[in-house]
Structures are given as C-alpha cells and as structure tokens.
C-alpha cells in the first residue's frame, strides 16, 4: 500500500509523492514515486519522464504522511 507524503527537503520547496511504506531510518535513501510540486507541476531539476527518485536522508528535513481518503469521502453524497 502506497502512502501519500509531502517531503520537505533542506533549502528546497516541498515535494509531493508516494512511498511504498514507512521509510526505514537505517537506510541511506528514501525512494519517492511520482514526485511533483505541491501545485502539481513537475520538479524542475528532474527529467520529465522520471517516475521514481531517491533522496538521501541528510537532504530531508521532515516527511509529512497525508491521511488516506476513503472511497465514501472521495465520492461524497450522490443524489439519486
């Protein structure tokens, strides 16, 4: 199950992406899937066809894990 996250890099704008699970603090890198800016634009220092990127832990200030949105909340009330 992928987790939606906001990654705050040191001296950079935040990046939104997905993680395969909770990051392992003993690893050297964090693998982020589908990285993009918070406004949905591409990250300017990554190529346009990049699907995964590895960020070194020492470059990450903190990671925010976004809450999951259930299907009933995503659809909302539908009038029949």
MMTF fields as JSON, N, C-alpha, C and O atoms, coordinates in Angstrom:
{
  "mmtfVersion": "1.0.0",
  "mmtfProducer": "UNKNOWN",
  "numBonds": 319,
  "numAtoms": 320,
  "numGroups": 80,
  "numChains": 1,
  "numModels": 1,
  "chainsPerModel": [1],
  "groupsPerChain": [80],
  "chainIdList": ["A"],
  "bondAtomList": [4, 2, 8, 6, 12, 10, 16, 14, 20, 18, 24, 22, 28, 26, 32, 30, 36, 34, 40, 38, 44, 42, 48, 46, 52, 50, 56, 54, 60, 58, 64, 62, 68, 66, 72, 70, 76, 74, 80, 78, 84, 82, 88, 86, 92, 90, 96, 94, 100, 98, 104, 102, 108, 106, 112, 110, 116, 114, 120, 118, 124, 122, 128, 126, 132, 130, 136, 134, 140, 138, 144, 142, 148, 146, 152, 150, 156, 154, 160, 158, 164, 162, 168, 166, 172, 170, 176, 174, 180, 178, 184, 182, 188, 186, 192, 190, 196, 194, 200, 198, 204, 202, 208, 206, 212, 210, 216, 214, 220, 218, 224, 222, 228, 226, 232, 230, 236, 234, 240, 238, 244, 242, 248, 246, 252, 250, 256, 254, 260, 258, 264, 262, 268, 266, 272, 270, 276, 274, 280, 278, 284, 282, 288, 286, 292, 290, 296, 294, 300, 298, 304, 302, 308, 306, 312, 310, 316, 314],
  "bondOrderList": [1, 1, 1, 1, 1, 1, 1, 1, 1, 1, 1, 1, 1, 1, 1, 1, 1, 1, 1, 1, 1, 1, 1, 1, 1, 1, 1, 1, 1, 1, 1, 1, 1, 1, 1, 1, 1, 1, 1, 1, 1, 1, 1, 1, 1, 1, 1, 1, 1, 1, 1, 1, 1, 1, 1, 1, 1, 1, 1, 1, 1, 1, 1, 1, 1, 1, 1, 1, 1, 1, 1, 1, 1, 1, 1, 1, 1, 1, 1],
  "groupList": [{"groupName": "UNK", "atomNameList": ["N", "CA", "C", "O"], "elementList": ["N", "C", "C", "O"], "formalChargeList": [0, 0, 0, 0], "bondAtomList": [1, 0, 2, 1, 3, 2], "bondOrderList": [1, 1, 2], "singleLetterCode": "X", "chemCompType": "L-PEPTIDE LINKING"}],
  "groupTypeList": [0, 0, 0, 0, 0, 0, 0, 0, 0, 0, 0, 0, 0, 0, 0, 0, 0, 0, 0, 0, 0, 0, 0, 0, 0, 0, 0, 0, 0, 0, 0, 0, 0, 0, 0, 0, 0, 0, 0, 0, 0, 0, 0, 0, 0, 0, 0, 0, 0, 0, 0, 0, 0, 0, 0, 0, 0, 0, 0, 0, 0, 0, 0, 0, 0, 0, 0, 0, 0, 0, 0, 0, 0, 0, 0, 0, 0, 0, 0, 0],
  "groupIdList": [1, 2, 3, 4, 5, 6, 7, 8, 9, 10, 11, 12, 13, 14, 15, 16, 17, 18, 19, 20, 21, 22, 23, 24, 25, 26, 27, 28, 29, 30, 31, 32, 33, 34, 35, 36, 37, 38, 39, 40, 41, 42, 43, 44, 45, 46, 47, 48, 49, 50, 51, 52, 53, 54, 55, 56, 57, 58, 59, 60, 61, 62, 63, 64, 65, 66, 67, 68, 69, 70, 71, 72, 73, 74, 75, 76, 77, 78, 79, 80],
  "secStructList": [7, 7, 3, 3, 3, 3, 3, 3, 3, 6, 6, 1, 7, 7, 3, 3, 3, 3, 3, 1, 1, 1, 7, 7, 6, 6, 1, 1, 3, 3, 3, 3, 3, 3, 3, 3, 3, 6, 6, 1, 7, 7, 7, 6, 6, 1, 7, 6, 6, 7, 7, 3, 3, 3, 3, 3, 4, 4, 4, 3, 3, 3, 3, 3, 3, 7, 7, 7, 7, 7, 2, 2, 2, 2, 2, 7, 7, 7, 7, 7],
  "xCoordList": [0.844, 0.0, 0.89, 1.769, 0.658, 1.45, 0.897, -0.313, 1.815, 1.463, 1.695, 2.743, 0.745, 0.927, 1.661, 1.281, 2.723, 3.558, 3.924, 3.877, 4.288, 4.904, 6.296, 6.443, 7.314, 8.694, 9.279, 9.297, 9.758, 10.409, 11.909, 12.518, 12.496, 13.942, 14.596, 13.982, 15.841, 16.578, 16.799, 17.314, 16.408, 16.576, 15.911, 16.403, 14.804, 14.069, 12.574, 12.128, 11.816, 10.36, 9.916, 10.607, 8.773, 8.293, 7.948, 7.587, 8.067, 7.753, 6.69, 6.782, 5.687, 4.621, 4.927, 5.377, 4.682, 4.916, 4.306, 3.483, 4.722, 4.212, 5.379, 6.397, 5.22, 6.19, 5.547, 4.332, 6.349, 5.84, 5.361, 4.5, 5.879, 5.527, 6.266, 6.819, 6.276, 7.002, 8.491, 9.028, 9.166, 10.59, 11.425, 11.11, 12.494, 13.39, 14.472, 15.257, 14.53, 15.532, 16.964, 17.893, 17.172, 18.528, 19.046, 20.232, 18.19, 18.646, 19.25, 19.045, 19.977, 20.63, 19.73, 19.91, 18.756, 17.904, 16.43, 16.079, 15.576, 14.122, 13.689, 13.99, 12.982, 12.5, 11.118, 10.193, 10.979, 9.72, 9.201, 9.921, 7.958, 7.296, 6.463, 5.876, 6.411, 5.608, 5.87, 4.939, 7.134, 7.43, 6.922, 7.026, 6.366, 5.904, 5.843, 5.966, 5.655, 5.494, 4.103, 3.237, 3.893, 2.59, 1.474, 0.319, 1.809, 0.792, 0.597, -0.146, 1.262, 1.087, 2.078, 2.107, 2.894, 3.884, 5.046, 5.264, 5.779, 6.954, 8.062, 8.131, 8.91, 10.065, 11.109, 11.515, 11.541, 12.367, 13.729, 14.284, 14.283, 15.603, 15.531, 16.563, 14.329, 14.164, 13.714, 13.013, 14.117, 13.64, 12.143, 11.585, 11.498, 10.038, 9.516, 8.373, 10.316, 9.84, 10.256, 10.145, 10.733, 11.146, 9.919, 9.01, 9.904, 8.792, 9.194, 8.345, 10.486, 10.998, 12.259, 13.032, 12.456, 13.682, 14.109, 13.273, 15.423, 15.984, 16.49, 17.29, 16.023, 16.512, 17.312, 16.86, 18.497, 19.319, 18.697, 18.153, 18.78, 18.182, 18.733, 17.992, 20.01, 20.579, 20.031, 20.221, 19.352, 18.728, 17.288, 16.687, 16.724, 15.312, 15.202, 15.807, 14.432, 14.163, 13.103, 13.293, 11.987, 10.929, 9.997, 9.994, 9.205, 8.24, 6.871, 6.706, 5.899, 4.514, 3.747, 3.738, 3.111, 2.301, 0.864, 0.276, 0.304, -1.049, -2.081, -1.847, -3.215, -4.252, -4.853, -4.926, -5.28, -5.939, -7.357, -8.029, -7.805, -9.179, -9.954, -9.65, -10.966, -11.787, -12.64, -12.89, -13.083, -13.881, -15.161, -15.588, -15.781, -17.035, -16.801, -17.691, -15.627, -15.335, -14.957, -15.242, -14.319, -13.905, -15.118, -15.149, -16.106, -17.295, -18.266, -18.811, -18.485, -19.407, -20.856, -21.139, -21.751, -23.19, -23.619, -23.321, -24.313, -24.841, -26.35, -26.896, -27.005, -28.464, -28.986, -28.504, -29.958, -30.49, -31.751, -32.33],
  "yCoordList": [-1.182, 0.0, 1.247, 1.396, 2.105, 3.326, 4.407, 4.541, 5.172, 6.289, 7.594, 7.768, 8.5, 9.828, 10.686, 10.734, 11.369, 12.134, 13.486, 13.7, 14.384, 15.66, 15.623, 15.473, 15.76, 15.693, 17.094, 17.753, 17.538, 18.839, 18.618, 18.086, 19.037, 18.948, 20.195, 21.26, 20.051, 21.179, 22.224, 21.911, 23.462, 24.605, 24.41, 24.934, 23.669, 23.434, 23.569, 23.574, 23.677, 23.648, 22.216, 21.271, 22.037, 20.682, 19.901, 20.476, 18.588, 17.684, 16.707, 16.164, 16.487, 15.538, 14.257, 14.302, 13.127, 11.853, 10.714, 10.92, 9.516, 8.319, 7.452, 7.364, 6.808, 5.855, 4.476, 4.36, 3.431, 2.048, 1.686, 0.819, 2.305, 2.062, 3.073, 4.044, 2.847, 3.744, 3.672, 2.578, 4.819, 4.805, 4.182, 4.317, 3.498, 2.838, 3.831, 4.267, 4.195, 5.174, 4.664, 5.472, 3.362, 2.831, 2.815, 2.564, 3.076, 3.115, 4.49, 5.444, 4.578, 5.834, 6.733, 7.951, 6.13, 6.872, 6.569, 5.539, 7.491, 7.301, 7.301, 8.242, 6.25, 6.151, 6.794, 6.388, 7.786, 8.506, 8.225, 8.409, 7.782, 7.517, 8.729, 9.388, 9.021, 10.111, 11.453, 12.085, 11.894, 13.178, 14.357, 14.371, 15.351, 16.584, 17.677, 17.406, 18.894, 20.02, 19.961, 19.226, 20.723, 20.726, 21.225, 20.833, 22.079, 22.599, 21.702, 22.058, 20.53, 19.584, 19.713, 18.866, 20.762, 20.946, 19.982, 19.437, 19.786, 18.919, 19.592, 20.818, 18.783, 19.295, 19.693, 18.87, 20.952, 21.491, 20.824, 20.822, 20.27, 19.647, 18.147, 17.476, 17.611, 16.219, 16.175, 17.073, 15.135, 14.952, 14.707, 14.252, 15.003, 14.914, 13.485, 13.28, 12.494, 11.112, 10.329, 9.103, 11.019, 10.351, 9.908, 10.698, 8.622, 8.08, 7.827, 7.852, 7.584, 7.339, 8.155, 8.373, 8.602, 9.321, 8.912, 8.669, 8.841, 8.532, 9.826, 10.54, 10.126, 11.282, 10.779, 9.898, 11.333, 10.961, 11.522, 12.627, 10.763, 11.184, 12.528, 13.328, 12.791, 14.047, 15.262, 16.389, 15.063, 16.163, 16.412, 17.41, 15.5, 15.591, 16.218, 15.738, 17.284, 17.92, 17.132, 16.78, 16.863, 16.049, 15.525, 16.02, 14.511, 13.899, 13.957, 13.526, 14.487, 14.517, 13.404, 13.328, 12.551, 11.477, 11.962, 12.286, 12.01, 12.533, 11.463, 10.276, 11.875, 10.893, 10.266, 10.891, 9.025, 8.336, 8.852, 9.114, 8.997, 9.421, 8.187, 7.551, 7.849, 6.692, 6.935, 8.079, 5.862, 5.977, 6.754, 7.533, 6.549, 7.264, 8.76, 9.552, 9.171, 10.596, 11.188, 12.355, 10.391, 10.896, 11.124, 12.092, 10.257, 10.38, 11.394, 12.223, 11.333, 12.26, 11.842, 10.726, 12.736, 12.463, 12.54, 13.51, 11.518, 11.496, 11.407, 10.516, 12.311, 12.305, 11.366, 11.383, 10.55, 9.575, 10.065, 9.366],
  "zCoordList": [0.0, 0.0, 0.0, 0.85, -0.93, -1.03, -0.116, 0.064, 0.454, 1.32, 0.57, -0.051, 0.619, 0.041, 1.06, 2.23, 0.61, 1.525, 0.936, -0.275, 1.832, 1.465, 2.082, 3.295, 1.241, 1.704, 1.67, 0.63, 2.828, 2.906, 2.835, 3.762, 1.713, 1.543, 2.13, 2.188, 2.562, 3.124, 2.033, 0.959, 2.314, 1.401, 0.04, -0.96, -0.021, -1.269, -1.004, 0.144, -2.08, -1.98, -1.674, -2.051, -0.996, -0.694, -1.961, -2.988, -1.862, -2.963, -2.486, -1.385, -3.317, -3.035, -3.803, -4.948, -3.172, -3.838, -3.052, -2.16, -3.398, -2.733, -2.291, -2.978, -1.13, -0.622, -0.593, -0.427, -0.754, -0.7, 0.708, 0.856, 1.696, 3.091, 3.942, 3.426, 5.232, 6.125, 5.794, 5.618, 5.706, 5.365, 6.476, 7.658, 6.08, 7.023, 7.442, 6.601, 8.721, 9.156, 9.035, 9.028, 8.941, 8.837, 7.394, 7.179, 6.405, 5.018, 4.717, 5.468, 3.638, 3.263, 2.428, 2.406, 1.737, 0.819, 1.07, 1.644, 0.626, 0.634, -0.827, -1.561, -1.258, -2.629, -2.722, -2.018, -3.582, -3.76, -5.168, -6.15, -5.261, -6.535, -6.924, -6.065, -8.21, -8.785, -8.101, -7.602, -8.075, -7.425, -8.242, -9.469, -7.538, -8.181, -7.129, -5.934, -7.567, -6.642, -6.022, -6.496, -4.978, -4.301, -5.217, -5.056, -6.168, -7.09, -8.31, -9.224, -8.336, -9.424, -10.564, -11.457, -10.547, -11.608, -11.429, -10.347, -12.5, -12.457, -11.644, -11.561, -11.056, -10.325, -11.369, -12.19, -11.336, -12.42, -12.559, -13.658, -11.515, -11.635, -11.933, -11.948, -12.171, -12.585, -14.042, -14.509, -14.752, -16.124, -16.125, -15.126, -17.227, -17.298, -17.217, -16.808, -17.592, -17.58, -16.328, -16.309, -15.286, -14.046, -13.268, -13.014, -12.89, -12.109, -10.654, -9.763, -10.413, -9.065, -8.863, -9.796, -7.637, -7.306, -5.896, -5.026, -5.687, -4.374, -3.753, -4.357, -2.548, -1.806, -0.621, 0.11, -0.427, 0.72, 2.001, 2.003, 3.068, 4.344, 4.806, 5.377, 4.573, 5.07, 4.325, 4.781, 3.184, 2.445, 2.87, 2.472, 3.685, 4.082, 5.466, 6.426, 5.559, 6.845, 7.614, 8.778, 6.941, 7.546, 6.458, 5.331, 6.818, 5.904, 6.565, 7.706, 5.85, 6.332, 5.632, 4.404, 6.403, 5.832, 5.789, 6.82, 4.589, 4.405, 4.751, 4.52, 5.3, 5.638, 4.391, 3.332, 4.537, 3.431, 3.3, 4.298, 2.073, 1.809, 1.407, 0.398, 2.207, 1.894, 0.665, 0.286, 0.051, -1.166, -0.919, -1.771, 0.245, 0.529, 0.697, 0.386, 1.183, 1.294, -0.055, -0.325, -0.899, -2.211, -3.101, -3.861, -3.021, -3.873, -3.291, -4.02, -1.983, -1.346, -1.549, -1.985, -1.233, -1.336, -2.799, -3.496, -3.245, -4.604, -4.526, -3.876, -5.176, -5.174, -6.234, -7.367, -5.89, -6.846, -7.495, -8.326]
}
